Amino acid sequence: MTGGAWEWFKSSYSGGNETECVETAFAGDSAAVRDSKSPGGPLIAVRCAAWGEFVRAVRRGDLSPE
């Protein structure tokens, strides 16, 4: 699926200075993430269940650098 087929929204956790923004989109059973500064650039697409597990791990602090 190309970047144009998704309905993108900006992360609520993106940097306020507009330099660290990511956008996410959902379509069917897939979630996609891209750099908002490069909307025509590459994206990462995964199943929604995998995206949800990733978000939960971030919230728990499991992926924080030590």
Secondary structure, DSSP 8 states (H G I E B T S, - for coil): --GGGS--EE-TTS-TTSSS-EEEEEETTEEEEEETT-TTS-EEEEEHHHHHHHHHHHHHTTTS--
